[in-house]
Amino acid sequence: MKTAADVMNRRFFYASPNDSIGSLLHEMGERGLGSVPVLDLEGRPLGVAISGEIEHSSDVKELSEHLRREAVCLD
């Protein structure tokens, strides 16, 4: 039986406050993605942003403050 480690992509793509909107949209286009997980500077998940939300934000910090799809975390 395969494990998650056998099939997962270890190069996790995400947006962080250090990313520029332009480079984020470019990288999403290169990968054929319409959405991306958004993490804070400590690597904690904040939510998921779709390309339309990203295009209307001036930076990832602003984007992260207005996420419509917030992360659901369990202890």
PDB file of N, H, CA, C and O in Angstrom:
ATOM      1  N   MET A   1       0.834  -1.170   0.000  1.00  0.00           N
ATOM      2  CA  MET A   1       0.000   0.000   0.000  1.00  0.00           C
ATOM      3  C   MET A   1       0.893   1.253   0.000  1.00  0.00           C
ATOM      4  O   MET A   1       1.861   1.335   0.756  1.00  0.00           O
ATOM      5  N   LYS A   2       0.550   2.232  -0.866  1.00  0.00           N
ATOM      6  H   LYS A   2      -0.237   2.166  -1.480  1.00  0.00           H
ATOM      7  CA  LYS A   2       1.319   3.465  -0.925  1.00  0.00           C
ATOM      8  C   LYS A   2       0.983   4.371   0.252  1.00  0.00           C
ATOM      9  O   LYS A   2      -0.138   4.377   0.760  1.00  0.00           O
ATOM     10  N   THR A   3       1.974   5.125   0.664  1.00  0.00           N
ATOM     11  H   THR A   3       2.885   5.120   0.252  1.00  0.00           H
ATOM     12  CA  THR A   3       1.760   6.118   1.711  1.00  0.00           C
ATOM     13  C   THR A   3       1.685   7.501   1.058  1.00  0.00           C
ATOM     14  O   THR A   3       1.977   7.649  -0.129  1.00  0.00           O
ATOM     15  N   ALA A   4       1.299   8.496   1.829  1.00  0.00           N
ATOM     16  H   ALA A   4       1.062   8.376   2.793  1.00  0.00           H
ATOM     17  CA  ALA A   4       1.249   9.871   1.313  1.00  0.00           C
ATOM     18  C   ALA A   4       2.626  10.313   0.820  1.00  0.00           C
ATOM     19  O   ALA A   4       2.728  11.030  -0.175  1.00  0.00           O
ATOM     20  N   ALA A   5       3.673   9.893   1.501  1.00  0.00           N
ATOM     21  H   ALA A   5       3.590   9.310   2.309  1.00  0.00           H
ATOM     22  CA  ALA A   5       5.032  10.254   1.102  1.00  0.00           C
ATOM     23  C   ALA A   5       5.388   9.709  -0.280  1.00  0.00           C
ATOM     24  O   ALA A   5       6.225  10.286  -0.974  1.00  0.00           O
ATOM     25  N   ASP A   6       4.765   8.611  -0.684  1.00  0.00           N
ATOM     26  H   ASP A   6       4.085   8.142  -0.120  1.00  0.00           H
ATOM     27  CA  ASP A   6       5.035   8.014  -1.992  1.00  0.00           C
ATOM     28  C   ASP A   6       4.445   8.825  -3.138  1.00  0.00           C
ATOM     29  O   ASP A   6       4.967   8.786  -4.252  1.00  0.00           O
ATOM     30  N   VAL A   7       3.378   9.553  -2.884  1.00  0.00           N
ATOM     31  H   VAL A   7       2.954   9.585  -1.979  1.00  0.00           H
ATOM     32  CA  VAL A   7       2.676  10.233  -3.978  1.00  0.00           C
ATOM     33  C   VAL A   7       2.675  11.758  -3.866  1.00  0.00           C
ATOM     34  O   VAL A   7       2.305  12.441  -4.821  1.00  0.00           O
ATOM     35  N   MET A   8       3.075  12.293  -2.733  1.00  0.00           N
ATOM     36  H   MET A   8       3.375  11.738  -1.957  1.00  0.00           H
ATOM     37  CA  MET A   8       2.985  13.747  -2.547  1.00  0.00           C
ATOM     38  C   MET A   8       4.122  14.484  -3.228  1.00  0.00           C
ATOM     39  O   MET A   8       5.195  13.932  -3.471  1.00  0.00           O
ATOM     40  N   ASN A   9       3.856  15.738  -3.525  1.00  0.00           N
ATOM     41  H   ASN A   9       2.984  16.186  -3.328  1.00  0.00           H
ATOM     42  CA  ASN A   9       4.879  16.626  -4.048  1.00  0.00           C
ATOM     43  C   ASN A   9       5.508  17.328  -2.859  1.00  0.00           C
ATOM     44  O   ASN A   9       4.823  18.060  -2.145  1.00  0.00           O
ATOM     45  N   ARG A  10       6.766  17.126  -2.636  1.00  0.00           N
ATOM     46  H   ARG A  10       7.323  16.531  -3.216  1.00  0.00           H
ATOM     47  CA  ARG A  10       7.431  17.692  -1.468  1.00  0.00           C
ATOM     48  C   ARG A  10       7.714  19.188  -1.614  1.00  0.00           C
ATOM     49  O   ARG A  10       8.067  19.843  -0.633  1.00  0.00           O
ATOM     50  N   ARG A  11       7.567  19.735  -2.813  1.00  0.00           N
ATOM     51  H   ARG A  11       7.280  19.204  -3.610  1.00  0.00           H
ATOM     52  CA  ARG A  11       7.785  21.162  -3.041  1.00  0.00           C
ATOM     53  C   ARG A  11       6.440  21.872  -2.989  1.00  0.00           C
ATOM     54  O   ARG A  11       5.834  22.157  -4.023  1.00  0.00           O
ATOM     55  N   PHE A  12       5.988  22.147  -1.796  1.00  0.00           N
ATOM     56  H   PHE A  12       6.480  21.916  -0.957  1.00  0.00           H
ATOM     57  CA  PHE A  12       4.689  22.739  -1.524  1.00  0.00           C
ATOM     58  C   PHE A  12       4.673  24.193  -1.998  1.00  0.00           C
ATOM     59  O   PHE A  12       5.524  24.982  -1.587  1.00  0.00           O
ATOM     60  N   PHE A  13       3.720  24.554  -2.856  1.00  0.00           N
ATOM     61  H   PHE A  13       3.029  23.913  -3.190  1.00  0.00           H
ATOM     62  CA  PHE A  13       3.600  25.914  -3.379  1.00  0.00           C
ATOM     63  C   PHE A  13       2.582  26.683  -2.554  1.00  0.00           C
ATOM     64  O   PHE A  13       1.465  26.213  -2.341  1.00  0.00           O
ATOM     65  N   TYR A  14       2.967  27.860  -2.093  1.00  0.00           N
ATOM     66  H   TYR A  14       3.874  28.241  -2.266  1.00  0.00           H
ATOM     67  CA  TYR A  14       2.087  28.668  -1.264  1.00  0.00           C
ATOM     68  C   TYR A  14       2.442  30.142  -1.421  1.00  0.00           C
ATOM     69  O   TYR A  14       3.485  30.488  -1.978  1.00  0.00           O
ATOM     70  N   ALA A  15       1.568  30.995  -0.927  1.00  0.00           N
ATOM     71  H   ALA A  15       0.721  30.714  -0.475  1.00  0.00           H
ATOM     72  CA  ALA A  15       1.812  32.435  -0.905  1.00  0.00           C
ATOM     73  C   ALA A  15       2.145  32.847   0.521  1.00  0.00           C
ATOM     74  O   ALA A  15       1.550  32.352   1.478  1.00  0.00           O
ATOM     75  N   SER A  16       3.101  33.757   0.649  1.00  0.00           N
ATOM     76  H   SER A  16       3.584  34.159  -0.128  1.00  0.00           H
ATOM     77  CA  SER A  16       3.433  34.315   1.960  1.00  0.00           C
ATOM     78  C   SER A  16       3.540  35.831   1.832  1.00  0.00           C
ATOM     79  O   SER A  16       3.650  36.348   0.721  1.00  0.00           O
ATOM     80  N   PRO A  17       3.510  36.548   2.954  1.00  0.00           N
ATOM     81  CA  PRO A  17       3.579  38.011   2.895  1.00  0.00           C
ATOM     82  C   PRO A  17       4.819  38.550   2.186  1.00  0.00           C
ATOM     83  O   PRO A  17       4.825  39.710   1.775  1.00  0.00           O
ATOM     84  N   ASN A  18       5.853  37.754   2.035  1.00  0.00           N
ATOM     85  H   ASN A  18       5.848  36.812   2.369  1.00  0.00           H
ATOM     86  CA  ASN A  18       7.067  38.200   1.344  1.00  0.00           C
ATOM     87  C   ASN A  18       6.951  38.149  -0.176  1.00  0.00           C
ATOM     88  O   ASN A  18       7.803  38.703  -0.871  1.00  0.00           O
ATOM     89  N   ASP A  19       5.927  37.503  -0.704  1.00  0.00           N
ATOM     90  H   ASP A  19       5.235  37.053  -0.140  1.00  0.00           H
ATOM     91  CA  ASP A  19       5.764  37.355  -2.155  1.00  0.00           C
ATOM     92  C   ASP A  19       5.140  38.605  -2.766  1.00  0.00           C
ATOM     93  O   ASP A  19       4.330  39.283  -2.133  1.00  0.00           O
ATOM     94  N   SER A  20       5.524  38.895  -3.994  1.00  0.00           N
ATOM     95  H   SER A  20       6.182  38.345  -4.508  1.00  0.00           H
ATOM     96  CA  SER A  20       4.857  39.978  -4.724  1.00  0.00           C
ATOM     97  C   SER A  20       3.660  39.389  -5.465  1.00  0.00           C
ATOM     98  O   SER A  20       3.665  38.214  -5.832  1.00  0.00           O
ATOM     99  N   ILE A  21       2.653  40.199  -5.677  1.00  0.00           N
ATOM    100  H   ILE A  21       2.649  41.154  -5.379  1.00  0.00           H
ATOM    101  CA  ILE A  21       1.453  39.741  -6.380  1.00  0.00           C
ATOM    102  C   ILE A  21       1.806  39.305  -7.798  1.00  0.00           C
ATOM    103  O   ILE A  21       1.334  38.272  -8.271  1.00  0.00           O
ATOM    104  N   GLY A  22       2.636  40.093  -8.473  1.00  0.00           N
ATOM    105  H   GLY A  22       3.020  40.932  -8.089  1.00  0.00           H
ATOM    106  CA  GLY A  22       3.018  39.748  -9.847  1.00  0.00           C
ATOM    107  C   GLY A  22       3.711  38.405  -9.966  1.00  0.00           C
ATOM    108  O   GLY A  22       3.375  37.599 -10.833  1.00  0.00           O
ATOM    109  N   SER A  23       4.676  38.167  -9.096  1.00  0.00           N
ATOM    110  H   SER A  23       4.949  38.822  -8.391  1.00  0.00           H
ATOM    111  CA  SER A  23       5.394  36.887  -9.168  1.00  0.00           C
ATOM    112  C   SER A  23       4.501  35.731  -8.752  1.00  0.00           C
ATOM    113  O   SER A  23       4.602  34.634  -9.301  1.00  0.00           O
ATOM    114  N   LEU A  24       3.624  35.973  -7.779  1.00  0.00           N
ATOM    115  H   LEU A  24       3.541  36.864  -7.333  1.00  0.00           H
ATOM    116  CA  LEU A  24       2.696  34.931  -7.352  1.00  0.00           C
ATOM    117  C   LEU A  24       1.771  34.529  -8.494  1.00  0.00           C
ATOM    118  O   LEU A  24       1.590  33.340  -8.757  1.00  0.00           O
ATOM    119  N   LEU A  25       1.183  35.515  -9.176  1.00  0.00           N
ATOM    120  H   LEU A  25       1.330  36.481  -8.962  1.00  0.00           H
ATOM    121  CA  LEU A  25       0.298  35.217 -10.311  1.00  0.00           C
ATOM    122  C   LEU A  25       1.054  34.530 -11.443  1.00  0.00           C
ATOM    123  O   LEU A  25       0.520  33.633 -12.095  1.00  0.00           O
ATOM    124  N   HIS A  26       2.295  34.948 -11.678  1.00  0.00           N
ATOM    125  H   HIS A  26       2.729  35.677 -11.148  1.00  0.00           H
ATOM    126  CA  HIS A  26       3.113  34.317 -12.720  1.00  0.00           C
ATOM    127  C   HIS A  26       3.359  32.844 -12.388  1.00  0.00           C
ATOM    128  O   HIS A  26       3.167  31.973 -13.236  1.00  0.00           O
ATOM    129  N   GLU A  27       3.781  32.573 -11.157  1.00  0.00           N
ATOM    130  H   GLU A  27       3.936  33.281 -10.469  1.00  0.00           H
ATOM    131  CA  GLU A  27       4.047  31.193 -10.744  1.00  0.00           C
ATOM    132  C   GLU A  27       2.784  30.338 -10.784  1.00  0.00           C
ATOM    133  O   GLU A  27       2.840  29.165 -11.155  1.00  0.00           O
ATOM    134  N   MET A  28       1.651  30.917 -10.408  1.00  0.00           N
ATOM    135  H   MET A  28       1.606  31.869 -10.107  1.00  0.00           H
ATOM    136  CA  MET A  28       0.387  30.176 -10.478  1.00  0.00           C
ATOM    137  C   MET A  28       0.066  29.831 -11.930  1.00  0.00           C
ATOM    138  O   MET A  28      -0.355  28.712 -12.224  1.00  0.00           O
ATOM    139  N   GLY A  29       0.265  30.795 -12.844  1.00  0.00           N
ATOM    140  H   GLY A  29       0.607  31.704 -12.604  1.00  0.00           H
ATOM    141  CA  GLY A  29       0.031  30.549 -14.258  1.00  0.00           C
ATOM    142  C   GLY A  29       0.933  29.464 -14.812  1.00  0.00           C
ATOM    143  O   GLY A  29       0.492  28.615 -15.587  1.00  0.00           O
ATOM    144  N   GLU A  30       2.194  29.493 -14.415  1.00  0.00           N
ATOM    145  H   GLU A  30       2.552  30.183 -13.786  1.00  0.00           H
ATOM    146  CA  GLU A  30       3.156  28.470 -14.856  1.00  0.00           C
ATOM    147  C   GLU A  30       2.726  27.073 -14.410  1.00  0.00           C
ATOM    148  O   GLU A  30       2.959  26.095 -15.121  1.00  0.00           O
ATOM    149  N   ARG A  31       2.111  26.979 -13.260  1.00  0.00           N
ATOM    150  H   ARG A  31       1.922  27.773 -12.683  1.00  0.00           H
ATOM    151  CA  ARG A  31       1.691  25.693 -12.697  1.00  0.00           C
ATOM    152  C   ARG A  31       0.248  25.331 -13.041  1.00  0.00           C
ATOM    153  O   ARG A  31      -0.213  24.237 -12.717  1.00  0.00           O
ATOM    154  N   GLY A  32      -0.459  26.242 -13.694  1.00  0.00           N
ATOM    155  H   GLY A  32      -0.084  27.130 -13.958  1.00  0.00           H
ATOM    156  CA  GLY A  32      -1.848  25.986 -14.039  1.00  0.00           C
ATOM    157  C   GLY A  32      -2.775  25.992 -12.834  1.00  0.00           C
ATOM    158  O   GLY A  32      -3.761  25.256 -12.799  1.00  0.00           O
ATOM    159  N   LEU A  33      -2.458  26.827 -11.843  1.00  0.00           N
ATOM    160  H   LEU A  33      -1.657  27.425 -11.872  1.00  0.00           H
ATOM    161  CA  LEU A  33      -3.241  26.872 -10.612  1.00  0.00           C
ATOM    162  C   LEU A  33      -4.217  28.036 -10.620  1.00  0.00           C
ATOM    163  O   LEU A  33      -3.900  29.112 -11.128  1.00  0.00           O
ATOM    164  N   GLY A  34      -5.395  27.829 -10.062  1.00  0.00           N
ATOM    165  H   GLY A  34      -5.652  26.956  -9.648  1.00  0.00           H
ATOM    166  CA  GLY A  34      -6.382  28.884  -9.919  1.00  0.00           C
ATOM    167  C   GLY A  34      -6.538  29.348  -8.489  1.00  0.00           C
ATOM    168  O   GLY A  34      -7.250  30.313  -8.210  1.00  0.00           O
ATOM    169  N   SER A  35      -5.860  28.646  -7.572  1.00  0.00           N
ATOM    170  H   SER A  35      -5.282  27.863  -7.799  1.00  0.00           H
ATOM    171  CA  SER A  35      -5.902  29.023  -6.161  1.00  0.00           C
ATOM    172  C   SER A  35      -4.586  28.618  -5.508  1.00  0.00           C
ATOM    173  O   SER A  35      -3.822  27.812  -6.038  1.00  0.00           O
ATOM    174  N   VAL A  36      -4.350  29.207  -4.336  1.00  0.00           N
ATOM    175  H   VAL A  36      -4.971  29.862  -3.905  1.00  0.00           H
ATOM    176  CA  VAL A  36      -3.089  28.929  -3.647  1.00  0.00           C
ATOM    177  C   VAL A  36      -3.302  29.068  -2.138  1.00  0.00           C
ATOM    178  O   VAL A  36      -4.000  29.979  -1.694  1.00  0.00           O
ATOM    179  N   PRO A  37      -2.697  28.162  -1.341  1.00  0.00           N
ATOM    180  CA  PRO A  37      -2.744  28.335   0.108  1.00  0.00           C
ATOM    181  C   PRO A  37      -1.940  29.580   0.494  1.00  0.00           C
ATOM    182  O   PRO A  37      -0.917  29.882  -0.122  1.00  0.00           O
ATOM    183  N   VAL A  38      -2.409  30.294   1.513  1.00  0.00           N
ATOM    184  H   VAL A  38      -3.239  30.048   2.013  1.00  0.00           H
ATOM    185  CA  VAL A  38      -1.713  31.481   2.008  1.00  0.00           C
ATOM    186  C   VAL A  38      -1.241  31.182   3.426  1.00  0.00           C
ATOM    187  O   VAL A  38      -2.026  30.784   4.286  1.00  0.00           O
ATOM    188  N   LEU A  39       0.061  31.382   3.654  1.00  0.00           N
ATOM    189  H   LEU A  39       0.699  31.706   2.955  1.00  0.00           H
ATOM    190  CA  LEU A  39       0.656  31.141   4.963  1.00  0.00           C
ATOM    191  C   LEU A  39       1.163  32.454   5.537  1.00  0.00           C
ATOM    192  O   LEU A  39       1.470  33.386   4.793  1.00  0.00           O
ATOM    193  N   ASP A  40       1.251  32.527   6.872  1.00  0.00           N
ATOM    194  H   ASP A  40       1.002  31.770   7.476  1.00  0.00           H
ATOM    195  CA  ASP A  40       1.848  33.712   7.487  1.00  0.00           C
ATOM    196  C   ASP A  40       3.370  33.542   7.499  1.00  0.00           C
ATOM    197  O   ASP A  40       3.883  32.536   7.007  1.00  0.00           O
ATOM    198  N   LEU A  41       4.087  34.508   8.053  1.00  0.00           N
ATOM    199  H   LEU A  41       3.670  35.324   8.452  1.00  0.00           H
ATOM    200  CA  LEU A  41       5.555  34.460   8.044  1.00  0.00           C
ATOM    201  C   LEU A  41       6.119  33.303   8.856  1.00  0.00           C
ATOM    202  O   LEU A  41       7.261  32.895   8.644  1.00  0.00           O
ATOM    203  N   GLU A  42       5.334  32.775   9.775  1.00  0.00           N
ATOM    204  H   GLU A  42       4.406  33.106   9.947  1.00  0.00           H
ATOM    205  CA  GLU A  42       5.786  31.623  10.565  1.00  0.00           C
ATOM    206  C   GLU A  42       5.422  30.297   9.913  1.00  0.00           C
ATOM    207  O   GLU A  42       5.733  29.237  10.454  1.00  0.00           O
ATOM    208  N   GLY A  43       4.766  30.343   8.756  1.00  0.00           N
ATOM    209  H   GLY A  43       4.513  31.205   8.316  1.00  0.00           H
ATOM    210  CA  GLY A  43       4.399  29.122   8.051  1.00  0.00           C
ATOM    211  C   GLY A  43       3.063  28.547   8.457  1.00  0.00           C
ATOM    212  O   GLY A  43       2.732  27.429   8.062  1.00  0.00           O
ATOM    213  N   ARG A  44       2.277  29.286   9.242  1.00  0.00           N
ATOM    214  H   ARG A  44       2.546  30.194   9.562  1.00  0.00           H
ATOM    215  CA  ARG A  44       0.954  28.811   9.651  1.00  0.00           C
ATOM    216  C   ARG A  44      -0.065  29.133   8.560  1.00  0.00           C
ATOM    217  O   ARG A  44      -0.019  30.219   7.982  1.00  0.00           O
ATOM    218  N   PRO A  45      -0.976  28.217   8.268  1.00  0.00           N
ATOM    219  CA  PRO A  45      -1.978  28.460   7.220  1.00  0.00           C
ATOM    220  C   PRO A  45      -2.991  29.520   7.641  1.00  0.00           C
ATOM    221  O   PRO A  45      -3.503  29.511   8.760  1.00  0.00           O
ATOM    222  N   LEU A  46      -3.267  30.440   6.704  1.00  0.00           N
ATOM    223  H   LEU A  46      -2.851  30.447   5.795  1.00  0.00           H
ATOM    224  CA  LEU A  46      -4.276  31.473   6.926  1.00  0.00           C
ATOM    225  C   LEU A  46      -5.545  31.184   6.140  1.00  0.00           C
ATOM    226  O   LEU A  46      -6.644  31.531   6.574  1.00  0.00           O
ATOM    227  N   GLY A  47      -5.393  30.547   4.984  1.00  0.00           N
ATOM    228  H   GLY A  47      -4.500  30.265   4.632  1.00  0.00           H
ATOM    229  CA  GLY A  47      -6.534  30.238   4.137  1.00  0.00           C
ATOM    230  C   GLY A  47      -6.102  29.978   2.716  1.00  0.00           C
ATOM    231  O   GLY A  47      -4.930  29.720   2.442  1.00  0.00           O
ATOM    232  N   VAL A  48      -7.067  30.049   1.811  1.00  0.00           N
ATOM    233  H   VAL A  48      -8.019  30.259   2.033  1.00  0.00           H
ATOM    234  CA  VAL A  48      -6.818  29.816   0.387  1.00  0.00           C
ATOM    235  C   VAL A  48      -7.336  31.019  -0.387  1.00  0.00           C
ATOM    236  O   VAL A  48      -8.430  31.519  -0.129  1.00  0.00           O
ATOM    237  N   ALA A  49      -6.529  31.475  -1.342  1.00  0.00           N
ATOM    238  H   ALA A  49      -5.639  31.069  -1.552  1.00  0.00           H
ATOM    239  CA  ALA A  49      -6.917  32.604  -2.188  1.00  0.00           C
ATOM    240  C   ALA A  49      -7.057  32.134  -3.626  1.00  0.00           C
ATOM    241  O   ALA A  49      -6.256  31.331  -4.105  1.00  0.00           O
ATOM    242  N   ILE A  50      -8.083  32.640  -4.317  1.00  0.00           N
ATOM    243  H   ILE A  50      -8.734  33.292  -3.928  1.00  0.00           H
ATOM    244  CA  ILE A  50      -8.242  32.346  -5.734  1.00  0.00           C
ATOM    245  C   ILE A  50      -7.626  33.483  -6.541  1.00  0.00           C
ATOM    246  O   ILE A  50      -7.410  34.577  -6.020  1.00  0.00           O
ATOM    247  N   SER A  51      -7.347  33.219  -7.811  1.00  0.00           N
ATOM    248  H   SER A  51      -7.523  32.330  -8.234  1.00  0.00           H
ATOM    249  CA  SER A  51      -6.634  34.191  -8.639  1.00  0.00           C
ATOM    250  C   SER A  51      -7.350  35.541  -8.704  1.00  0.00           C
ATOM    251  O   SER A  51      -6.683  36.575  -8.710  1.00  0.00           O
ATOM    252  N   GLY A  52      -8.667  35.565  -8.753  1.00  0.00           N
ATOM    253  H   GLY A  52      -9.209  34.724  -8.748  1.00  0.00           H
ATOM    254  CA  GLY A  52      -9.400  36.824  -8.795  1.00  0.00           C
ATOM    255  C   GLY A  52      -9.172  37.677  -7.566  1.00  0.00           C
ATOM    256  O   GLY A  52      -9.061  38.899  -7.664  1.00  0.00           O
ATOM    257  N   GLU A  53      -9.100  37.040  -6.405  1.00  0.00           N
ATOM    258  H   GLU A  53      -9.190  36.047  -6.325  1.00  0.00           H
ATOM    259  CA  GLU A  53      -8.813  37.772  -5.164  1.00  0.00           C
ATOM    260  C   GLU A  53      -7.389  38.318  -5.180  1.00  0.00           C
ATOM    261  O   GLU A  53      -7.136  39.436  -4.730  1.00  0.00           O
ATOM    262  N   ILE A  54      -6.476  37.526  -5.697  1.00  0.00           N
ATOM    263  H   ILE A  54      -6.682  36.618  -6.062  1.00  0.00           H
ATOM    264  CA  ILE A  54      -5.073  37.931  -5.745  1.00  0.00           C
ATOM    265  C   ILE A  54      -4.905  39.126  -6.685  1.00  0.00           C
ATOM    266  O   ILE A  54      -4.198  40.081  -6.365  1.00  0.00           O
ATOM    267  N   GLU A  55      -5.559  39.066  -7.846  1.00  0.00           N
ATOM    268  H   GLU A  55      -6.134  38.290  -8.106  1.00  0.00           H
ATOM    269  CA  GLU A  55      -5.444  40.141  -8.833  1.00  0.00           C
ATOM    270  C   GLU A  55      -5.941  41.478  -8.293  1.00  0.00           C
ATOM    271  O   GLU A  55      -5.480  42.528  -8.742  1.00  0.00           O
ATOM    272  N   HIS A  56      -6.866  41.462  -7.343  1.00  0.00           N
ATOM    273  H   HIS A  56      -7.241  40.609  -6.979  1.00  0.00           H
ATOM    274  CA  HIS A  56      -7.434  42.693  -6.801  1.00  0.00           C
ATOM    275  C   HIS A  56      -6.745  43.155  -5.514  1.00  0.00           C
ATOM    276  O   HIS A  56      -7.245  44.047  -4.829  1.00  0.00           O
ATOM    277  N   SER A  57      -5.606  42.554  -5.185  1.00  0.00           N
ATOM    278  H   SER A  57      -5.200  41.829  -5.742  1.00  0.00           H
ATOM    279  CA  SER A  57      -4.866  42.928  -3.982  1.00  0.00           C
ATOM    280  C   SER A  57      -3.562  43.611  -4.375  1.00  0.00           C
ATOM    281  O   SER A  57      -2.954  43.282  -5.394  1.00  0.00           O
ATOM    282  N   SER A  58      -3.148  44.556  -3.559  1.00  0.00           N
ATOM    283  H   SER A  58      -3.641  44.823  -2.731  1.00  0.00           H
ATOM    284  CA  SER A  58      -1.894  45.253  -3.852  1.00  0.00           C
ATOM    285  C   SER A  58      -0.682  44.473  -3.359  1.00  0.00           C
ATOM    286  O   SER A  58       0.411  44.613  -3.907  1.00  0.00           O
ATOM    287  N   ASP A  59      -0.869  43.654  -2.331  1.00  0.00           N
ATOM    288  H   ASP A  59      -1.757  43.541  -1.885  1.00  0.00           H
ATOM    289  CA  ASP A  59       0.209  42.794  -1.847  1.00  0.00           C
ATOM    290  C   ASP A  59      -0.399  41.621  -1.079  1.00  0.00           C
ATOM    291  O   ASP A  59      -1.597  41.606  -0.799  1.00  0.00           O
ATOM    292  N   VAL A  60       0.438  40.640  -0.743  1.00  0.00           N
ATOM    293  H   VAL A  60       1.412  40.651  -0.970  1.00  0.00           H
ATOM    294  CA  VAL A  60      -0.057  39.430  -0.086  1.00  0.00           C
ATOM    295  C   VAL A  60      -0.512  39.729   1.334  1.00  0.00           C
ATOM    296  O   VAL A  60      -1.404  39.051   1.844  1.00  0.00           O
ATOM    297  N   LYS A  61       0.072  40.717   1.980  1.00  0.00           N
ATOM    298  H   LYS A  61       0.796  41.268   1.566  1.00  0.00           H
ATOM    299  CA  LYS A  61      -0.390  41.094   3.323  1.00  0.00           C
ATOM    300  C   LYS A  61      -1.848  41.553   3.266  1.00  0.00           C
ATOM    301  O   LYS A  61      -2.666  41.135   4.085  1.00  0.00           O
ATOM    302  N   GLU A  62      -2.170  42.409   2.300  1.00  0.00           N
ATOM    303  H   GLU A  62      -1.505  42.748   1.635  1.00  0.00           H
ATOM    304  CA  GLU A  62      -3.559  42.845   2.136  1.00  0.00           C
ATOM    305  C   GLU A  62      -4.459  41.663   1.804  1.00  0.00           C
ATOM    306  O   GLU A  62      -5.556  41.533   2.348  1.00  0.00           O
ATOM    307  N   LEU A  63      -3.989  40.806   0.912  1.00  0.00           N
ATOM    308  H   LEU A  63      -3.098  40.911   0.471  1.00  0.00           H
ATOM    309  CA  LEU A  63      -4.749  39.618   0.538  1.00  0.00           C
ATOM    310  C   LEU A  63      -5.072  38.771   1.759  1.00  0.00           C
ATOM    311  O   LEU A  63      -6.210  38.331   1.926  1.00  0.00           O
ATOM    312  N   SER A  64      -4.078  38.537   2.615  1.00  0.00           N
ATOM    313  H   SER A  64      -3.154  38.894   2.479  1.00  0.00           H
ATOM    314  CA  SER A  64      -4.276  37.667   3.772  1.00  0.00           C
ATOM    315  C   SER A  64      -5.270  38.256   4.773  1.00  0.00           C
ATOM    316  O   SER A  64      -5.894  37.515   5.532  1.00  0.00           O
ATOM    317  N   GLU A  65      -5.421  39.577   4.781  1.00  0.00           N
ATOM    318  H   GLU A  65      -4.914  40.179   4.164  1.00  0.00           H
ATOM    319  CA  GLU A  65      -6.370  40.218   5.692  1.00  0.00           C
ATOM    320  C   GLU A  65      -7.811  40.113   5.203  1.00  0.00           C
ATOM    321  O   GLU A  65      -8.744  40.349   5.970  1.00  0.00           O
ATOM    322  N   HIS A  66      -8.002  39.756   3.920  1.00  0.00           N
ATOM    323  H   HIS A  66      -7.244  39.564   3.296  1.00  0.00           H
ATOM    324  CA  HIS A  66      -9.352  39.712   3.344  1.00  0.00           C
ATOM    325  C   HIS A  66      -9.697  38.350   2.738  1.00  0.00           C
ATOM    326  O   HIS A  66     -10.511  38.271   1.818  1.00  0.00           O
ATOM    327  N   LEU A  67      -9.086  37.286   3.246  1.00  0.00           N
ATOM    328  H   LEU A  67      -8.425  37.351   3.993  1.00  0.00           H
ATOM    329  CA  LEU A  67      -9.363  35.950   2.715  1.00  0.00           C
ATOM    330  C   LEU A  67     -10.807  35.553   2.974  1.00  0.00           C
ATOM    331  O   LEU A  67     -11.319  35.725   4.080  1.00  0.00           O
ATOM    332  N   ARG A  68     -11.452  35.023   1.956  1.00  0.00           N
ATOM    333  H   ARG A  68     -11.035  34.883   1.058  1.00  0.00           H
ATOM    334  CA  ARG A  68     -12.830  34.536   2.097  1.00  0.00           C
ATOM    335  C   ARG A  68     -12.871  33.068   2.496  1.00  0.00           C
ATOM    336  O   ARG A  68     -13.876  32.585   3.018  1.00  0.00           O
ATOM    337  N   ARG A  69     -11.783  32.371   2.249  1.00  0.00           N
ATOM    338  H   ARG A  69     -10.967  32.764   1.825  1.00  0.00           H
ATOM    339  CA  ARG A  69     -11.689  30.943   2.561  1.00  0.00           C
ATOM    340  C   ARG A  69     -10.600  30.762   3.616  1.00  0.00           C
ATOM    341  O   ARG A  69      -9.455  30.455   3.287  1.00  0.00           O
ATOM    342  N   GLU A  70     -10.959  30.950   4.872  1.00  0.00           N
ATOM    343  H   GLU A  70     -11.889  31.200   5.139  1.00  0.00           H
ATOM    344  CA  GLU A  70      -9.992  30.867   5.951  1.00  0.00           C
ATOM    345  C   GLU A  70      -9.608  29.414   6.222  1.00  0.00           C
ATOM    346  O   GLU A  70     -10.369  28.487   5.946  1.00  0.00           O
ATOM    347  N   ALA A  71      -8.414  29.244   6.767  1.00  0.00           N
ATOM    348  H   ALA A  71      -7.795  29.997   6.992  1.00  0.00           H
ATOM    349  CA  ALA A  71      -7.930  27.909   7.081  1.00  0.00           C
ATOM    350  C   ALA A  71      -8.710  27.319   8.256  1.00  0.00           C
ATOM    351  O   ALA A  71      -9.092  28.026   9.188  1.00  0.00           O
ATOM    352  N   VAL A  72      -8.932  26.031   8.187  1.00  0.00           N
ATOM    353  H   VAL A  72      -8.622  25.457   7.429  1.00  0.00           H
ATOM    354  CA  VAL A  72      -9.557  25.306   9.279  1.00  0.00           C
ATOM    355  C   VAL A  72      -8.454  24.443   9.896  1.00  0.00           C
ATOM    356  O   VAL A  72      -7.939  23.527   9.255  1.00  0.00           O
ATOM    357  N   CYS A  73      -8.107  24.739  11.122  1.00  0.00           N
ATOM    358  H   CYS A  73      -8.526  25.483  11.643  1.00  0.00           H
ATOM    359  CA  CYS A  73      -7.024  24.016  11.790  1.00  0.00           C
ATOM    360  C   CYS A  73      -7.568  23.280  13.008  1.00  0.00           C
ATOM    361  O   CYS A  73      -8.430  23.786  13.726  1.00  0.00           O
ATOM    362  N   LEU A  74      -7.061  22.108  13.218  1.00  0.00           N
ATOM    363  H   LEU A  74      -6.360  21.697  12.635  1.00  0.00           H
ATOM    364  CA  LEU A  74      -7.456  21.284  14.368  1.00  0.00           C
ATOM    365  C   LEU A  74      -6.258  21.063  15.254  1.00  0.00           C
ATOM    366  O   LEU A  74      -5.141  20.906  14.762  1.00  0.00           O
ATOM    367  N   ASP A  75      -6.474  21.048  16.550  1.00  0.00           N
ATOM    368  H   ASP A  75      -7.381  21.176  16.949  1.00  0.00           H
ATOM    369  CA  ASP A  75      -5.380  20.751  17.494  1.00  0.00           C
ATOM    370  C   ASP A  75      -5.167  19.269  17.579  1.00  0.00           C
ATOM    371  O   ASP A  75      -4.294  18.812  18.317  1.00  0.00           O
TER     372      ASP A  75
END
